[in-house]
Amino acid sequence: MNCYEHTLIAKGDLSEVDMKKLFDKYSDVINKNSGKVVKTEEWGLRPLSYIIKNHKKGFYFHLKLEGTGKTIEELEKTEIIDKSLLRFLTVKVKKHNLEINYFEKKDL
Amino acid sequence: MAFKKKGKKDGKYSKSKSSSYSGLSLFQKPGVKFFKSCPLSVKDAPVVDYKNIRLLKKYMSETGRILPSRITSVSQKKQRELSNAIKRARILALLQ
C-alpha cells in the first residue's frame, strides 16, 4: 500500500448539493478499488491564479488516501471524462502529515 | 547583505574610515562571515511543501518567477525541492 495525496478542482459555479455528490462519487471509486480514504480536507471556493476553461474561481477538495497504483489509475480514468472538474493532481508521499492544514479558515 | 554596515553613531571619523566597499574589501577581518547560510537547512526550518503557499511566495519574484539560489542563498538540495513544489502549486493554480 502506498500513500497518496489527491487534490481536485471543481467548477466554481456548481451548487453545494452537486459538490457533495461529486465528492461522494470519488470517495466511492477509491473504496471500491481496494483503497482507503484517511483524511479529507475542504479548501473551499478559492480564486484561481490564472483562468482555466473560462473559469476564475474553483472549489478545492483534498484527499489523503492509501492504495495501490491501480486505485489511482481507476480514479484518474473517471476524472478525465468528468466535465464538472477543472483539474486534479496526485502526489505520492512517504508518510501522511495529518496535523497541518495550510488552508484552514480562521474565524475572525 | 550579511556584512554589517557601520552606522553614523561611531562618531566624527566613521565617515572617512568606512567606505561602501568595506564589507567586500581585501583587508576584511578573518573570522567574519560574509555569506549567509541556507535558511531552509537550519534546525526547526519549515518543511517545503506545495500546499504551503506563504513559504513558496518568499522565494518567488513579484512577477511569479523562481528566484535563483545565489540571491536567496538556499542550498542546492533545498532549491531542487523548492522548484518542484512551486511547479506543483502552479498546476493547481495556487501560484502564478
Backbone of each chain as ProteinMPNN parsed JSONL, in Angstrom:
{"seq_chain_A": "MNCYEHTLIAKGDLSEVDMKKLFDKYSDVINKNSGKVVKTEEWGLRPLSYIIKNHKKGFYFHLKLEGTGKTIEELEKTEIIDKSLLRFLTVKVKKHNLEINYFEKKDL", "coords_chain_A": {"N_chain_A": [[0.842, -1.208, 0.0], [0.519, 2.193, -0.823], [1.033, 5.678, 0.014], [-0.898, 8.44, -0.863], [-1.541, 11.798, -1.981], [-4.306, 13.604, -3.001], [-5.708, 16.064, -5.034], [-8.536, 17.911, -5.994], [-10.04, 20.114, -8.384], [-13.036, 21.616, -8.715], [-15.596, 23.064, -10.816], [-16.428, 26.463, -10.154], [-19.055, 27.392, -10.15], [-20.885, 25.487, -9.396], [-23.63, 24.01, -7.517], [-24.068, 23.513, -3.93], [-25.104, 21.03, -3.341], [-24.476, 19.518, -5.552], [-21.725, 19.492, -5.296], [-21.295, 17.878, -3.031], [-22.271, 15.476, -3.971], [-20.447, 14.959, -5.978], [-18.125, 14.696, -4.528], [-18.709, 12.467, -2.909], [-18.933, 10.601, -4.896], [-16.333, 10.201, -5.854], [-14.978, 9.323, -3.591], [-16.236, 6.929, -3.295], [-15.289, 5.573, -5.546], [-12.642, 5.23, -4.854], [-12.866, 3.555, -2.592], [-13.971, 1.261, -3.697], [-11.951, 0.264, -5.291], [-9.983, -1.127, -3.784], [-8.872, 0.8, -2.044], [-8.34, 3.352, 0.496], [-9.693, 6.033, 2.247], [-7.996, 8.328, 4.16], [-8.003, 10.911, 5.261], [-9.967, 13.849, 4.809], [-10.026, 17.052, 3.307], [-11.522, 20.236, 3.016], [-10.911, 22.839, 1.024], [-12.39, 24.816, 0.017], [-14.065, 27.531, -1.781], [-11.945, 29.143, -3.955], [-10.088, 31.799, -5.463], [-8.748, 31.318, -8.716], [-5.363, 31.453, -9.803], [-4.833, 31.848, -12.419], [-6.746, 31.908, -15.483], [-8.754, 29.082, -16.116], [-10.243, 27.255, -18.562], [-12.131, 29.34, -19.04], [-12.866, 29.954, -16.412], [-12.838, 31.648, -13.314], [-12.894, 31.061, -10.677], [-12.549, 28.341, -8.377], [-13.539, 25.239, -6.787], [-12.034, 23.625, -4.154], [-10.978, 20.361, -3.308], [-9.379, 18.141, -1.051], [-7.782, 15.075, -0.681], [-6.486, 12.57, 1.404], [-5.069, 9.521, 0.935], [-4.801, 5.912, 0.991], [-3.53, 3.321, -1.023], [-3.198, 1.261, -3.984], [-1.33, 1.274, -7.093], [-3.228, 0.771, -9.004], [-5.568, 1.787, -7.963], [-5.28, 4.555, -8.196], [-5.081, 4.714, -10.921], [-7.673, 3.937, -11.807], [-9.132, 5.948, -10.584], [-8.238, 8.312, -11.813], [-8.981, 7.798, -14.361], [-11.764, 8.008, -14.364], [-11.969, 10.665, -13.754], [-10.979, 12.132, -15.854], [-12.971, 12.092, -17.777], [-14.979, 13.506, -16.595], [-16.972, 16.404, -16.687], [-17.432, 18.417, -14.906], [-15.187, 18.972, -13.533], [-12.163, 20.862, -13.176], [-9.398, 20.515, -12.812], [-6.934, 18.1, -11.612], [-4.648, 16.603, -9.241], [-2.25, 14.221, -8.35], [-0.097, 13.222, -5.775], [2.619, 11.342, -4.675], [3.463, 10.378, -1.425], [5.718, 9.789, 1.335], [4.864, 9.54, 3.94], [1.871, 10.283, 5.7], [1.031, 13.557, 6.667], [-0.916, 14.491, 9.117], [-1.495, 16.619, 10.675], [-1.094, 19.348, 9.989], [-3.008, 21.802, 8.358], [-2.917, 23.798, 5.73], [-4.791, 25.446, 4.629], [-6.751, 26.107, 6.366], [-9.653, 27.73, 7.575], [-9.595, 30.677, 9.353], [-11.376, 31.848, 12.124], [-12.67, 35.063, 12.472]], "CA_chain_A": [[0.0, 0.0, 0.0], [1.255, 3.451, -0.879], [0.31, 6.854, 0.484], [-1.048, 9.454, -1.901], [-2.355, 12.99, -1.736], [-5.03, 13.873, -4.238], [-6.438, 17.336, -4.985], [-9.48, 18.117, -7.109], [-10.621, 21.446, -8.537], [-14.317, 21.581, -9.425], [-16.023, 24.38, -11.302], [-16.877, 27.281, -9.033], [-20.467, 27.771, -10.183], [-21.759, 24.36, -9.05], [-24.335, 24.175, -6.244], [-23.446, 22.746, -2.843], [-25.584, 19.65, -3.405], [-23.679, 18.852, -6.582], [-20.38, 19.313, -4.776], [-21.268, 16.723, -2.145], [-22.443, 14.286, -4.811], [-19.181, 14.75, -6.675], [-17.156, 14.259, -3.52], [-19.051, 11.084, -2.547], [-18.701, 9.752, -6.067], [-14.922, 9.827, -5.978], [-14.549, 8.503, -2.445], [-16.722, 5.581, -3.6], [-14.384, 4.968, -6.532], [-11.44, 4.81, -4.129], [-13.165, 2.416, -1.711], [-14.249, 0.061, -4.486], [-10.721, -0.247, -5.89], [-9.031, -1.524, -2.733], [-8.205, 1.958, -1.455], [-8.912, 3.779, 1.768], [-9.505, 7.467, 2.474], [-7.53, 8.546, 5.527], [-8.462, 12.215, 5.739], [-10.455, 14.746, 3.755], [-9.981, 18.48, 3.627], [-12.214, 21.115, 2.067], [-10.269, 24.16, 0.988], [-13.446, 25.758, -0.297], [-14.019, 28.321, -3.019], [-10.75, 29.985, -4.0], [-9.809, 32.365, -6.786], [-7.641, 30.698, -9.443], [-4.372, 32.487, -10.103], [-4.963, 32.131, -13.844], [-8.035, 31.431, -15.968], [-8.792, 27.739, -16.681], [-11.508, 27.0, -19.273], [-13.001, 30.497, -18.79], [-13.315, 29.999, -15.025], [-11.939, 32.419, -12.464], [-12.924, 30.519, -9.32], [-12.669, 26.886, -8.321], [-13.816, 24.653, -5.475], [-10.918, 22.696, -3.939], [-11.074, 19.221, -2.398], [-8.082, 17.491, -0.834], [-7.949, 13.743, -0.105], [-5.279, 11.798, 1.735], [-5.554, 8.153, 0.787], [-3.866, 4.797, 0.854], [-3.995, 2.443, -2.087], [-2.183, 0.767, -4.906], [-1.264, 2.016, -8.345], [-4.469, 0.586, -9.766], [-6.576, 2.691, -7.407], [-5.065, 5.864, -8.799], [-5.376, 4.564, -12.35], [-9.126, 3.96, -11.976], [-9.624, 7.254, -10.137], [-7.941, 9.339, -12.81], [-9.721, 7.459, -15.579], [-13.115, 8.585, -14.256], [-11.907, 12.121, -13.621], [-10.7, 12.756, -17.147], [-14.223, 12.232, -18.525], [-15.903, 14.377, -15.862], [-16.943, 17.769, -17.206], [-17.576, 19.408, -13.836], [-13.878, 19.192, -12.922], [-11.202, 21.667, -13.934], [-8.066, 19.936, -12.742], [-6.62, 17.257, -10.462], [-3.217, 16.321, -9.079], [-1.902, 13.193, -7.372], [1.295, 13.262, -5.346], [2.964, 10.222, -3.799], [4.233, 10.808, -0.256], [6.207, 8.664, 2.132], [4.077, 9.429, 5.159], [0.862, 11.334, 5.764], [1.096, 14.549, 7.738], [-2.333, 14.743, 9.368], [-1.673, 17.692, 11.655], [-1.129, 20.701, 9.434], [-3.863, 22.143, 7.229], [-2.482, 25.148, 5.378], [-5.892, 26.254, 4.104], [-7.805, 26.175, 7.359], [-10.22, 29.072, 7.695], [-9.513, 31.184, 10.723], [-12.529, 32.674, 12.484], [-12.271, 36.408, 12.895]], "C_chain_A": [[0.875, 1.255, 0.0], [0.381, 4.58, -0.352], [0.275, 7.891, -0.632], [-1.803, 10.651, -1.352], [-2.997, 13.378, -3.05], [-5.834, 15.16, -4.088], [-7.309, 17.475, -6.218], [-9.861, 19.58, -7.172], [-11.894, 21.303, -9.353], [-14.681, 22.99, -9.863], [-16.681, 25.166, -10.172], [-18.365, 27.553, -9.007], [-21.413, 26.593, -9.917], [-22.445, 24.625, -7.706], [-23.727, 23.251, -5.2], [-23.861, 21.283, -2.869], [-24.768, 18.866, -4.435], [-22.257, 18.569, -6.104], [-20.288, 18.044, -3.93], [-21.419, 15.428, -2.926], [-21.118, 13.924, -5.469], [-18.132, 14.167, -5.733], [-17.407, 12.801, -3.121], [-18.741, 10.115, -3.68], [-17.247, 9.269, -6.111], [-14.414, 9.049, -4.776], [-15.081, 7.078, -2.585], [-15.782, 4.842, -4.542], [-13.13, 4.445, -5.839], [-11.72, 3.558, -3.303], [-13.407, 1.133, -2.494], [-12.957, -0.574, -5.017], [-9.62, -0.456, -4.854], [-8.218, -0.345, -2.194], [-8.904, 2.368, -0.173], [-8.618, 5.26, 1.971], [-9.147, 7.69, 3.939], [-8.087, 9.849, 6.082], [-8.962, 13.042, 4.561], [-10.373, 16.19, 4.245], [-10.762, 19.237, 2.567], [-11.557, 22.475, 2.104], [-11.255, 25.24, 0.566], [-13.225, 26.51, -1.602], [-12.828, 29.273, -2.967], [-10.609, 30.595, -5.387], [-8.629, 31.663, -7.45], [-6.65, 31.784, -9.834], [-4.256, 32.732, -11.608], [-6.233, 31.451, -14.348], [-7.893, 30.029, -16.558], [-10.176, 27.532, -17.283], [-12.544, 28.089, -18.971], [-13.561, 30.535, -17.373], [-12.296, 30.762, -14.19], [-11.892, 31.888, -11.046], [-13.104, 29.014, -9.37], [-12.908, 26.415, -6.9], [-12.818, 23.523, -5.242], [-11.29, 21.599, -2.942], [-9.688, 18.609, -2.251], [-8.296, 16.167, -0.117], [-6.581, 13.171, 0.231], [-5.691, 10.339, 1.769], [-4.415, 7.157, 0.744], [-4.407, 3.873, -0.215], [-2.846, 1.975, -2.933], [-2.191, 1.617, -6.166], [-2.549, 1.915, -9.151], [-5.591, 1.487, -9.26], [-6.502, 4.052, -8.077], [-5.434, 5.828, -10.285], [-6.868, 4.675, -12.62], [-9.698, 5.332, -11.637], [-9.419, 8.31, -11.217], [-8.688, 9.075, -14.106], [-11.124, 8.07, -15.555], [-13.088, 10.102, -14.224], [-11.681, 12.816, -14.953], [-12.0, 13.021, -17.918], [-15.124, 13.295, -17.901], [-15.79, 15.833, -16.336], [-17.066, 18.823, -16.119], [-16.257, 19.659, -13.106], [-13.015, 20.071, -13.817], [-9.837, 21.006, -13.967], [-7.942, 18.972, -11.563], [-5.124, 16.987, -10.427], [-3.024, 15.239, -8.025], [-0.422, 13.284, -7.056], [1.532, 12.084, -4.412], [3.82, 10.746, -2.655], [4.658, 9.586, 0.545], [5.325, 8.429, 3.349], [3.083, 10.578, 5.186], [1.113, 12.257, 6.949], [-0.322, 15.017, 8.02], [-2.574, 15.964, 10.258], [-1.899, 19.054, 11.009], [-2.14, 20.786, 8.301], [-3.59, 23.599, 6.874], [-3.638, 26.054, 4.961], [-7.057, 26.344, 5.084], [-8.308, 27.608, 7.486], [-10.166, 29.506, 9.156], [-10.715, 32.094, 10.99], [-12.061, 34.029, 13.013], [-13.075, 36.858, 14.112]], "O_chain_A": [[1.851, 1.345, 0.745], [-0.842, 4.46, -0.28], [1.292, 8.178, -1.263], [-2.584, 10.547, -0.406], [-2.331, 13.471, -4.08], [-6.564, 15.322, -3.11], [-6.881, 17.194, -7.338], [-9.993, 20.23, -6.135], [-11.856, 20.923, -10.524], [-14.15, 23.976, -9.352], [-17.397, 24.605, -9.343], [-18.904, 27.911, -7.96], [-22.61, 26.692, -10.184], [-21.926, 25.36, -6.866], [-22.975, 22.332, -5.525], [-23.096, 20.401, -2.478], [-24.417, 17.706, -4.218], [-21.66, 17.551, -6.454], [-19.36, 17.247, -4.071], [-20.795, 14.416, -2.607], [-20.719, 12.76, -5.514], [-17.365, 13.275, -6.095], [-16.476, 12.004, -3.005], [-18.344, 8.972, -3.456], [-16.97, 8.097, -6.367], [-13.524, 8.209, -4.91], [-14.481, 6.131, -2.075], [-15.51, 3.654, -4.369], [-12.617, 3.377, -6.173], [-10.928, 2.615, -3.304], [-13.089, 0.043, -2.019], [-12.875, -1.793, -5.173], [-8.483, -0.018, -5.031], [-7.025, -0.476, -1.922], [-9.933, 1.802, 0.197], [-7.471, 5.699, 1.884], [-9.888, 7.297, 4.84], [-8.577, 9.901, 7.21], [-8.437, 12.94, 3.452], [-10.614, 16.498, 5.412], [-10.683, 18.928, 1.378], [-11.638, 23.183, 3.107], [-10.993, 26.431, 0.733], [-12.347, 26.187, -2.402], [-12.713, 30.099, -2.061], [-10.976, 29.968, -6.38], [-7.608, 31.436, -6.802], [-7.044, 32.904, -10.16], [-3.646, 33.715, -12.029], [-6.738, 30.525, -13.713], [-7.025, 29.795, -17.398], [-11.178, 27.626, -16.573], [-13.701, 27.784, -18.68], [-14.634, 31.099, -17.157], [-11.086, 30.573, -14.316], [-10.978, 32.21, -10.287], [-13.73, 28.479, -10.285], [-12.538, 27.084, -5.935], [-12.753, 22.575, -6.025], [-11.842, 21.871, -1.876], [-8.916, 18.564, -3.209], [-8.923, 16.132, 0.942], [-5.639, 13.273, -0.555], [-6.568, 9.957, 2.544], [-3.256, 7.493, 0.502], [-5.617, 3.665, -0.303], [-1.68, 2.248, -2.648], [-2.967, 2.565, -6.285], [-2.917, 2.836, -9.881], [-6.458, 1.902, -10.029], [-7.516, 4.627, -8.471], [-6.012, 6.77, -10.827], [-7.296, 5.393, -13.523], [-10.615, 5.821, -12.297], [-10.316, 9.104, -11.5], [-8.993, 10.0, -14.859], [-11.615, 8.576, -16.564], [-14.056, 10.755, -14.614], [-12.129, 13.943, -15.162], [-12.127, 14.027, -18.615], [-15.936, 13.912, -18.592], [-14.706, 16.414, -16.386], [-16.831, 20.003, -16.377], [-16.205, 20.459, -12.173], [-13.118, 20.033, -15.043], [-9.193, 20.941, -15.014], [-8.743, 19.018, -10.63], [-4.425, 17.119, -11.432], [-3.574, 15.333, -6.928], [0.409, 13.407, -7.956], [0.762, 11.847, -3.482], [4.788, 11.472, -2.88], [4.061, 8.514, 0.456], [5.068, 7.291, 3.742], [3.386, 11.693, 4.762], [1.369, 11.813, 8.068], [-0.877, 15.828, 7.279], [-3.718, 16.302, 10.558], [-2.775, 19.814, 11.421], [-2.139, 19.955, 7.394], [-3.971, 24.514, 7.604], [-3.497, 27.276, 4.937], [-8.193, 26.619, 4.697], [-7.531, 28.563, 7.503], [-10.625, 28.804, 10.057], [-11.031, 32.983, 10.199], [-11.185, 34.121, 13.873], [-12.876, 37.966, 14.609]]}, "seq_chain_B": "MAFKKKGKKDGKYSKSKSSSYSGLSLFQKPGVKFFKSCPLSVKDAPVVDYKNIRLLKKYMSETGRILPSRITSVSQKKQRELSNAIKRARILALLQ", "coords_chain_B": {"N_chain_B": [[22.87, 42.822, 2.791], [25.054, 40.324, 4.235], [27.174, 41.484, 5.581], [28.101, 43.832, 8.108], [26.922, 47.129, 8.252], [28.61, 50.068, 8.978], [27.327, 52.331, 11.155], [26.341, 55.829, 11.548], [26.708, 56.358, 14.109], [29.159, 55.944, 15.185], [30.793, 58.137, 15.31], [32.665, 61.132, 14.602], [34.726, 60.39, 12.898], [33.933, 58.214, 11.52], [32.938, 58.377, 8.954], [35.022, 58.866, 7.168], [36.529, 56.617, 7.568], [35.0, 54.258, 6.935], [34.144, 53.023, 3.914], [31.733, 52.363, 1.264], [32.494, 49.976, 0.304], [33.476, 48.462, 2.284], [32.755, 45.979, 3.328], [33.413, 44.273, 1.325], [36.069, 44.335, 1.056], [39.594, 43.572, 0.543], [40.96, 43.516, 2.792], [39.506, 42.412, 4.791], [38.447, 41.415, 8.043], [39.642, 38.392, 9.485], [37.579, 35.54, 10.17], [35.176, 36.797, 10.155], [31.943, 36.375, 9.028], [30.896, 36.246, 5.689], [29.117, 35.203, 3.81], [25.649, 34.217, 3.778], [24.115, 31.469, 5.525], [22.172, 28.565, 4.495], [18.716, 29.192, 4.723], [16.777, 27.245, 4.905], [17.854, 24.902, 5.749], [18.348, 24.895, 8.383], [17.971, 23.965, 11.865], [14.665, 23.181, 12.915], [13.551, 24.336, 10.671], [11.071, 25.434, 8.274], [9.018, 22.999, 6.539], [9.369, 22.221, 3.146], [6.715, 22.399, 0.996], [4.123, 21.772, -1.388], [1.693, 22.809, -0.701], [2.075, 24.823, 1.05], [1.774, 27.869, 0.565], [2.493, 30.353, 1.462], [5.134, 30.163, 2.263], [6.405, 29.484, -0.151], [6.015, 31.733, -1.697], [7.865, 33.529, -0.783], [10.181, 32.877, -2.049], [9.901, 33.641, -4.626], [9.73, 35.945, -7.397], [8.059, 39.156, -7.845], [6.701, 39.002, -10.178], [6.273, 36.353, -10.439], [8.328, 34.568, -10.975], [10.802, 32.017, -10.3], [13.196, 32.625, -7.827], [16.767, 32.832, -8.179], [19.223, 30.708, -6.529], [21.507, 31.963, -5.814], [20.828, 34.453, -5.005], [18.988, 34.066, -2.896], [20.378, 32.38, -1.297], [19.849, 29.654, -0.801], [20.375, 26.185, -0.227], [21.66, 23.69, -2.567], [20.201, 21.297, -2.624], [17.808, 21.959, -1.312], [16.873, 23.919, -2.985], [16.169, 22.482, -5.216], [14.024, 21.02, -4.195], [12.329, 23.152, -3.673], [11.776, 24.224, -6.245], [10.442, 22.108, -7.413], [8.179, 22.029, -5.773], [7.008, 24.509, -6.262], [6.316, 24.239, -8.921], [4.387, 22.261, -8.772], [2.416, 23.604, -7.331], [1.728, 25.461, -9.205], [0.376, 23.963, -11.116], [-1.995, 23.463, -9.795], [-3.087, 25.946, -9.818], [-2.571, 27.613, -7.672], [-0.436, 29.258, -7.478], [1.159, 31.743, -9.558]], "CA_chain_B": [[23.551, 41.524, 2.807], [25.455, 39.795, 5.536], [28.153, 42.288, 6.318], [27.488, 44.89, 8.915], [27.254, 48.485, 7.845], [28.945, 50.91, 10.121], [26.405, 53.461, 11.216], [26.943, 57.128, 11.821], [26.806, 56.506, 15.549], [30.529, 55.759, 15.619], [31.4, 59.421, 15.619], [33.086, 62.023, 13.522], [35.713, 59.83, 11.969], [33.425, 56.997, 10.89], [32.69, 58.595, 7.524], [36.238, 58.728, 6.371], [37.1, 55.296, 7.73], [34.248, 53.171, 6.296], [33.547, 53.288, 2.608], [30.652, 51.427, 0.991], [33.085, 48.695, -0.111], [34.215, 47.92, 3.414], [32.464, 44.566, 3.512], [33.959, 43.481, 0.228], [37.484, 44.667, 0.869], [40.58, 42.51, 0.66], [41.534, 43.572, 4.142], [38.445, 42.031, 5.728], [38.956, 40.707, 9.207], [39.411, 36.941, 9.45], [36.588, 35.077, 11.133], [33.897, 37.476, 9.933], [31.196, 35.662, 7.983], [30.453, 37.102, 4.594], [27.959, 34.6, 3.146], [24.572, 33.686, 4.607], [23.896, 30.03, 5.387], [20.852, 28.266, 3.915], [17.67, 29.383, 5.727], [15.864, 26.098, 4.969], [18.551, 23.721, 6.268], [18.583, 25.083, 9.817], [17.095, 23.202, 12.738], [13.3, 23.715, 13.005], [13.193, 25.085, 9.471], [9.788, 24.986, 7.732], [9.078, 21.949, 5.529], [8.984, 22.693, 1.808], [5.541, 21.642, 0.589], [3.417, 22.531, -2.425], [0.499, 23.437, -0.143], [2.471, 25.956, 1.886], [1.985, 28.929, -0.426], [3.106, 31.522, 2.096], [6.586, 29.956, 2.228], [6.893, 29.466, -1.535], [5.977, 33.086, -2.259], [9.075, 34.247, -0.373], [11.275, 32.545, -2.958], [9.492, 33.988, -5.99], [9.708, 37.384, -7.661], [6.697, 39.695, -7.883], [6.049, 38.58, -11.417], [5.999, 34.93, -10.392], [9.445, 33.708, -11.374], [11.561, 31.436, -9.192], [14.43, 33.369, -7.624], [17.955, 31.982, -8.179], [19.709, 30.439, -5.176], [22.618, 32.859, -5.477], [20.247, 35.608, -4.319], [18.335, 33.673, -1.651], [21.352, 31.552, -0.569], [19.285, 28.355, -0.446], [21.294, 25.126, -0.651], [21.295, 23.082, -3.858], [19.169, 20.271, -2.414], [16.541, 22.601, -0.969], [16.421, 24.657, -4.167], [15.503, 21.493, -6.068], [12.721, 20.762, -3.572], [11.51, 24.359, -3.849], [11.305, 24.409, -7.617], [9.429, 21.086, -7.641], [6.967, 22.394, -5.051], [6.392, 25.649, -6.942], [5.713, 23.769, -10.163], [3.153, 21.56, -8.41], [1.426, 24.603, -6.946], [1.278, 26.125, -10.429], [-0.61, 23.096, -11.768], [-3.252, 23.629, -9.075], [-3.478, 27.36, -9.923], [-2.393, 28.301, -6.4], [0.563, 30.293, -7.753], [1.218, 32.107, -10.968]], "C_chain_B": [[24.112, 41.234, 4.197], [26.376, 40.731, 6.31], [27.475, 43.453, 7.027], [27.905, 46.247, 8.373], [27.574, 49.289, 9.098], [28.057, 52.147, 10.088], [27.119, 54.748, 11.529], [27.179, 57.337, 13.307], [28.263, 56.491, 16.023], [31.242, 57.084, 15.894], [31.816, 60.176, 14.381], [33.847, 61.275, 12.426], [35.176, 58.642, 11.174], [33.257, 57.177, 9.385], [33.936, 58.331, 6.685], [36.78, 57.302, 6.432], [36.361, 54.253, 6.883], [33.666, 53.634, 4.972], [32.453, 52.253, 2.376], [31.187, 50.056, 0.599], [33.688, 47.934, 1.06], [33.981, 46.425, 3.615], [33.127, 43.687, 2.477], [35.481, 43.554, 0.154], [38.388, 43.461, 1.071], [41.111, 42.415, 2.08], [40.491, 43.218, 5.185], [39.015, 41.203, 6.87], [38.693, 39.211, 9.075], [38.39, 36.552, 10.51], [35.258, 35.772, 11.009], [33.186, 36.779, 8.785], [30.719, 36.634, 6.918], [29.193, 36.55, 3.941], [26.936, 34.125, 4.167], [24.537, 32.171, 4.464], [22.458, 29.8, 4.93], [19.76, 28.39, 4.974], [16.727, 28.182, 5.857], [16.53, 24.845, 5.525], [18.817, 23.81, 7.762], [17.664, 24.143, 10.606], [15.759, 23.942, 12.875], [12.945, 24.599, 11.811], [11.85, 24.573, 8.949], [9.971, 23.944, 6.627], [8.608, 22.511, 4.193], [7.865, 21.804, 1.289], [4.77, 22.464, -0.432], [2.154, 23.195, -1.907], [0.817, 24.69, 0.655], [2.821, 27.151, 0.994], [2.743, 30.098, 0.17], [4.634, 31.416, 2.086], [7.119, 30.086, 0.806], [6.954, 30.867, -2.13], [7.208, 33.897, -1.885], [10.207, 34.031, -1.368], [10.891, 32.76, -4.414], [9.53, 35.493, -6.148], [8.252, 37.851, -7.715], [5.942, 39.25, -9.122], [5.869, 37.074, -11.496], [7.113, 34.034, -10.884], [10.153, 33.177, -10.135], [12.886, 32.174, -9.055], [15.627, 32.417, -7.615], [18.532, 31.85, -6.77], [20.872, 31.347, -4.816], [22.113, 34.127, -4.811], [19.687, 35.206, -2.955], [19.237, 32.83, -0.754], [20.734, 30.277, -0.005], [20.236, 27.279, -0.971], [20.762, 24.432, -1.9], [20.15, 22.09, -3.705], [17.802, 20.902, -2.149], [15.986, 23.382, -2.144], [15.687, 23.733, -5.126], [14.112, 21.177, -5.522], [11.776, 21.934, -3.786], [10.934, 24.436, -5.247], [10.287, 23.337, -7.98], [8.106, 21.479, -6.988], [6.24, 23.541, -5.739], [5.69, 25.187, -8.208], [4.439, 22.983, -9.899], [2.05, 22.554, -8.057], [0.896, 25.351, -8.162], [0.239, 25.303, -11.165], [-1.972, 23.297, -11.129], [-3.739, 25.079, -9.065], [-3.459, 28.053, -8.564], [-1.4, 29.444, -6.542], [0.565, 30.583, -9.245], [2.319, 31.362, -11.688]], "O_chain_B": [[23.694, 41.824, 5.193], [26.358, 40.762, 7.54], [26.44, 43.968, 6.604], [29.076, 46.486, 8.075], [26.898, 49.193, 10.122], [28.046, 52.902, 9.115], [28.331, 54.774, 11.747], [27.761, 58.337, 13.726], [28.571, 56.961, 17.118], [32.21, 57.115, 16.654], [31.374, 59.891, 13.268], [33.649, 61.487, 11.23], [35.845, 58.122, 10.281], [33.418, 56.222, 8.626], [33.895, 57.668, 5.648], [37.407, 56.826, 5.486], [36.995, 53.455, 6.193], [32.809, 54.517, 4.921], [32.263, 51.359, 3.201], [30.435, 49.082, 0.562], [34.328, 46.899, 0.876], [34.885, 45.695, 4.02], [33.376, 42.505, 2.714], [36.104, 42.919, -0.697], [38.001, 42.467, 1.685], [41.635, 41.386, 2.507], [40.573, 43.665, 6.329], [39.934, 40.404, 6.689], [37.63, 38.809, 8.602], [38.333, 37.138, 11.591], [34.299, 35.393, 11.681], [33.749, 36.611, 7.704], [30.204, 37.71, 7.222], [28.302, 37.309, 3.56], [27.285, 33.69, 5.265], [24.886, 31.639, 3.411], [21.63, 30.71, 4.967], [19.859, 27.757, 6.025], [15.959, 28.105, 6.816], [15.862, 23.836, 5.752], [19.433, 22.918, 8.344], [16.701, 23.601, 10.065], [15.726, 25.171, 12.943], [12.126, 25.51, 11.934], [11.517, 23.406, 9.155], [10.944, 23.99, 5.874], [7.584, 23.19, 4.116], [8.042, 20.593, 1.156], [4.753, 23.693, -0.366], [1.589, 24.054, -2.585], [-0.059, 25.517, 0.906], [3.989, 27.412, 0.706], [3.533, 30.755, -0.508], [5.34, 32.411, 1.928], [8.152, 30.716, 0.576], [7.818, 31.166, -2.954], [7.562, 34.846, -2.585], [11.083, 34.882, -1.519], [11.464, 32.155, -5.319], [9.383, 36.236, -5.177], [7.328, 37.041, -7.64], [4.716, 39.136, -9.121], [5.371, 36.561, -12.498], [6.88, 32.862, -11.182], [10.116, 33.789, -9.068], [13.617, 32.337, -10.032], [15.52, 31.306, -7.096], [18.366, 32.733, -5.928], [21.197, 31.493, -3.638], [22.874, 34.811, -4.126], [19.884, 35.917, -1.969], [18.91, 32.589, 0.408], [21.042, 29.865, 1.113], [20.833, 27.442, -2.035], [19.589, 24.559, -2.251], [19.244, 22.037, -4.536], [16.781, 20.457, -2.674], [14.769, 23.5, -2.295], [14.714, 24.13, -5.769], [13.146, 21.077, -6.278], [10.586, 21.752, -4.044], [9.741, 24.686, -5.42], [9.369, 23.596, -8.758], [7.039, 21.289, -7.572], [5.011, 23.556, -5.8], [4.608, 25.671, -8.539], [3.508, 23.025, -10.703], [0.894, 22.371, -8.436], [-0.242, 25.821, -8.161], [-0.677, 25.857, -11.773], [-2.991, 23.304, -11.819], [-4.706, 25.401, -8.374], [-4.239, 28.975, -8.326], [-1.486, 30.455, -5.845], [0.064, 29.813, -10.065], [2.509, 31.551, -12.889]]}, "name": "protein", "num_of_chains": 2, "seq": "MNCYEHTLIAKGDLSEVDMKKLFDKYSDVINKNSGKVVKTEEWGLRPLSYIIKNHKKGFYFHLKLEGTGKTIEELEKTEIIDKSLLRFLTVKVKKHNLEINYFEKKDLMAFKKKGKKDGKYSKSKSSSYSGLSLFQKPGVKFFKSCPLSVKDAPVVDYKNIRLLKKYMSETGRILPSRITSVSQKKQRELSNAIKRARILALLQ"}
